[in-house]
Amino acid sequence: MKTNKSYTKRLKITKNGKIIARKAGFNHFNAKQSRNAQLAGRKGVSFTIKNKPKSHLLPFT
């Protein structure tokens, strides 16, 4: 099965195996947000993927 490369490039795997991605909604129109909200968008969001889609989205698991 092929790996979805476009999705794989948006993820980062930590040393302990957690999957981290960018928060949604912070690409543009950020000038109206408070500074705290802008900085909060820089942090990644940790989430889990079930095993079947994980093998399709991540080549190294």
DOTOR-921255 format. One record per residue: residue in three letters; x, y, z of N, C-alpha, C in turn; residue number from 0; chain. Coordinates in Angstrom, 1 decimal. Layout:
# residues N
+-----+--------+--------+--------+--------+--------+--------+--------+--------+--------+-----+---+
:   r :    n.u :    n.v :    n.w :   ca.u :   ca.v :   ca.w :    c.u :    c.v :    c.w :   k : c :
+-----+--------+--------+--------+--------+--------+--------+--------+--------+--------+-----+---+
: ALA :      X :      Y :      Z :      X :      Y :      Z :      X :      Y :      Z : NUM : A :
...
+-----+--------+--------+--------+--------+--------+--------+--------+--------+--------+-----+---+
//
This chain:
# residues 61
+-----+--------+--------+--------+--------+--------+--------+--------+--------+--------+-----+---+
:   r :    n.u :    n.v :    n.w :   ca.u :   ca.v :   ca.w :    c.u :    c.v :    c.w :   k : c :
+-----+--------+--------+--------+--------+--------+--------+--------+--------+--------+-----+---+
: MET :    0.8 :   -1.2 :    0.0 :    0.0 :    0.0 :    0.0 :    0.9 :    1.2 :    0.0 :   0 : A :
: LYS :    0.5 :    2.2 :   -0.8 :    1.3 :    3.4 :   -0.8 :    1.1 :    4.3 :    0.4 :   1 : A :
: THR :    2.1 :    5.1 :    0.7 :    2.0 :    6.0 :    1.9 :    1.5 :    7.3 :    1.3 :   2 : A :
: ASN :    0.6 :    8.0 :    2.1 :    0.1 :    9.3 :    1.7 :    1.2 :   10.3 :    2.1 :   3 : A :
: LYS :    2.1 :   10.7 :    1.1 :    3.2 :   11.5 :    1.4 :    2.8 :   12.9 :    1.8 :   4 : A :
: SER :    1.7 :   13.5 :    1.3 :    1.3 :   14.9 :    1.6 :    1.0 :   14.9 :    3.1 :   5 : A :
: TYR :    0.3 :   13.9 :    3.6 :    0.0 :   13.9 :    5.0 :    1.2 :   13.6 :    5.9 :   6 : A :
: THR :    2.0 :   12.7 :    5.4 :    3.2 :   12.4 :    6.2 :    4.1 :   13.6 :    6.5 :   7 : A :
: LYS :    4.2 :   14.5 :    5.5 :    5.1 :   15.7 :    5.7 :    4.5 :   16.7 :    6.7 :   8 : A :
: ARG :    3.3 :   16.6 :    7.1 :    2.7 :   17.5 :    8.0 :    2.8 :   17.0 :    9.5 :   9 : A :
: LEU :    3.4 :   15.8 :    9.6 :    3.5 :   15.2 :   11.0 :    4.9 :   15.1 :   11.4 :  10 : A :
: LYS :    5.0 :   15.0 :   12.7 :    6.4 :   14.8 :   13.3 :    6.2 :   13.7 :   14.4 :  11 : A :
: ILE :    7.2 :   12.8 :   14.4 :    7.2 :   11.8 :   15.4 :    8.2 :   12.1 :   16.4 :  12 : A :
: THR :    7.8 :   12.1 :   17.7 :    8.7 :   12.4 :   18.8 :    9.6 :   11.2 :   19.1 :  13 : A :
: LYS :   10.5 :   11.4 :   20.0 :   11.4 :   10.3 :   20.4 :   10.6 :    9.1 :   21.0 :  14 : A :
: ASN :    9.6 :    9.5 :   21.8 :    8.8 :    8.5 :   22.5 :    7.6 :    7.9 :   21.6 :  15 : A :
: GLY :    7.5 :    8.3 :   20.4 :    6.6 :    7.8 :   19.5 :    5.3 :    8.6 :   19.4 :  16 : A :
: LYS :    5.2 :    9.7 :   20.0 :    3.9 :   10.5 :   19.9 :    3.9 :   11.2 :   18.5 :  17 : A :
: ILE :    2.7 :   11.4 :   18.0 :    2.5 :   12.1 :   16.7 :    2.1 :   13.5 :   17.0 :  18 : A :
: ILE :    2.8 :   14.4 :   16.4 :    2.5 :   15.9 :   16.6 :    2.2 :   16.5 :   15.2 :  19 : A :
: ALA :    1.1 :   17.3 :   15.2 :    0.8 :   18.1 :   14.0 :    0.5 :   19.5 :   14.4 :  20 : A :
: ARG :    0.5 :   20.4 :   13.4 :    0.1 :   21.8 :   13.6 :   -1.3 :   21.9 :   14.0 :  21 : A :
: LYS :   -1.6 :   23.0 :   14.8 :   -3.0 :   23.3 :   15.0 :   -3.6 :   23.9 :   13.8 :  22 : A :
: ALA :   -4.9 :   23.6 :   13.7 :   -5.7 :   24.1 :   12.5 :   -6.1 :   25.6 :   12.7 :  23 : A :
: GLY :   -6.2 :   26.3 :   11.6 :   -6.7 :   27.6 :   11.7 :   -5.8 :   28.7 :   11.9 :  24 : A :
: PHE :   -4.5 :   28.5 :   11.7 :   -3.5 :   29.5 :   11.9 :   -2.6 :   29.9 :   10.7 :  25 : A :
: ASN :   -3.2 :   29.7 :    9.5 :   -2.5 :   30.0 :    8.3 :   -2.5 :   31.4 :    8.0 :  26 : A :
: HIS :   -3.6 :   32.1 :    8.1 :   -3.7 :   33.5 :    7.8 :   -4.8 :   34.1 :    8.6 :  27 : A :
: PHE :   -5.0 :   35.4 :    8.5 :   -6.0 :   36.2 :    9.3 :   -5.6 :   36.1 :   10.8 :  28 : A :
: ASN :   -4.4 :   36.2 :   11.1 :   -4.0 :   36.2 :   12.5 :   -3.8 :   37.5 :   13.2 :  29 : A :
: ALA :   -3.8 :   38.6 :   12.4 :   -3.6 :   39.9 :   12.9 :   -4.6 :   40.3 :   13.9 :  30 : A :
: LYS :   -5.8 :   39.9 :   13.8 :   -6.9 :   40.2 :   14.7 :   -6.8 :   39.5 :   16.0 :  31 : A :
: GLN :   -6.0 :   38.4 :   16.1 :   -5.9 :   37.6 :   17.3 :   -5.0 :   38.3 :   18.3 :  32 : A :
: SER :   -5.3 :   38.0 :   19.6 :   -4.4 :   38.5 :   20.6 :   -3.0 :   37.8 :   20.5 :  33 : A :
: ARG :   -2.0 :   38.4 :   21.1 :   -0.6 :   37.8 :   21.0 :   -0.6 :   36.4 :   21.6 :  34 : A :
: ASN :   -1.3 :   36.2 :   22.7 :   -1.3 :   34.9 :   23.3 :   -2.0 :   33.8 :   22.3 :  35 : A :
: ALA :   -3.0 :   34.2 :   21.6 :   -3.6 :   33.3 :   20.7 :   -2.7 :   33.0 :   19.5 :  36 : A :
: GLN :   -2.0 :   34.0 :   19.1 :   -1.0 :   33.8 :   18.0 :    0.1 :   32.8 :   18.4 :  37 : A :
: LEU :    0.6 :   33.0 :   19.6 :    1.7 :   32.1 :   20.0 :    1.1 :   30.7 :   20.3 :  38 : A :
: ALA :   -0.1 :   30.6 :   20.7 :   -0.7 :   29.3 :   21.0 :   -0.8 :   28.5 :   19.7 :  39 : A :
: GLY :   -0.9 :   29.2 :   18.5 :   -0.9 :   28.5 :   17.3 :    0.4 :   27.8 :   16.8 :  40 : A :
: ARG :    1.4 :   28.2 :   17.5 :    2.7 :   27.7 :   17.1 :    3.0 :   26.3 :   17.7 :  41 : A :
: LYS :    2.3 :   26.0 :   18.8 :    2.4 :   24.7 :   19.4 :    1.8 :   23.6 :   18.6 :  42 : A :
: GLY :    2.3 :   22.5 :   18.7 :    1.7 :   21.3 :   18.0 :    0.6 :   20.7 :   18.8 :  43 : A :
: VAL :   -0.2 :   19.9 :   18.2 :   -1.2 :   19.1 :   18.8 :   -0.9 :   17.6 :   18.8 :  44 : A :
: SER :   -0.9 :   17.0 :   19.9 :   -0.6 :   15.5 :   19.9 :   -1.9 :   14.8 :   19.7 :  45 : A :
: PHE :   -1.9 :   13.7 :   18.9 :   -3.1 :   12.9 :   18.7 :   -2.7 :   11.5 :   18.4 :  46 : A :
: THR :   -3.7 :   10.6 :   18.4 :   -3.5 :    9.2 :   18.1 :   -4.2 :    8.9 :   16.8 :  47 : A :
: ILE :   -3.6 :    7.9 :   16.1 :   -4.2 :    7.4 :   14.9 :   -4.3 :    5.9 :   15.1 :  48 : A :
: LYS :   -5.4 :    5.3 :   14.8 :   -5.6 :    3.9 :   14.9 :   -4.7 :    3.1 :   13.9 :  49 : A :
: ASN :   -4.5 :    1.9 :   14.2 :   -3.4 :    1.1 :   13.5 :   -3.6 :    1.0 :   12.0 :  50 : A :
: LYS :   -4.9 :    0.8 :   11.5 :   -5.1 :    0.6 :   10.1 :   -4.8 :    1.9 :    9.3 :  51 : A :
: PRO :   -5.3 :    3.0 :    9.7 :   -4.9 :    4.2 :    9.0 :   -3.5 :    4.6 :    9.2 :  52 : A :
: LYS :   -2.9 :    4.2 :   10.4 :   -1.5 :    4.6 :   10.7 :   -0.6 :    4.0 :    9.7 :  53 : A :
: SER :   -0.8 :    2.8 :    9.3 :    0.1 :    2.1 :    8.3 :   -0.1 :    2.7 :    6.9 :  54 : A :
: HIS :   -1.2 :    3.4 :    6.7 :   -1.4 :    4.0 :    5.4 :   -0.8 :    5.4 :    5.4 :  55 : A :
: LEU :   -0.8 :    6.1 :    6.5 :   -0.3 :    7.5 :    6.6 :    1.2 :    7.6 :    7.0 :  56 : A :
: LEU :    1.7 :    6.7 :    7.7 :    3.1 :    6.8 :    8.1 :    3.9 :    5.6 :    7.6 :  57 : A :
: PRO :    4.9 :    5.8 :    6.9 :    5.7 :    4.7 :    6.3 :    6.6 :    4.0 :    7.3 :  58 : A :
: PHE :    6.9 :    4.6 :    8.4 :    7.9 :    4.0 :    9.3 :    7.3 :    3.4 :   10.6 :  59 : A :
: THR :    6.0 :    3.1 :   10.6 :    5.4 :    2.4 :   11.7 :    4.9 :    1.1 :   11.4 :  60 : A :
+-----+--------+--------+--------+--------+--------+--------+--------+--------+--------+-----+---+
//
